[in-house]
């Protein structure tokens, strides 16, 4: 686990996933929807830092 994940609130998203899974253990469709939301949020959290690091790496 990377500490940046906790700073960006990814731990809270995982807690939400676990809570939804406990509430709807038989609903795979619900889990898919939550995973899509989590993936979108994770992309928002990580896209800018990754692009910034890549640009810095490419420019020297």
KAMOTA-V821357 format. One record per run of one state. SS is the DSSP state (~ for helix, > for strand, _ for the rest). FROM is the first residue (numbers start at 1). LEN is the number of residues. If there is no record, write none. Layout:
ss from len
SS FROM LEN
SS FROM LEN
//
This chain:
ss from len
_ 1 2
~ 3 5
_ 8 2
~ 10 14
_ 24 4
~ 28 32
_ 60 1
//
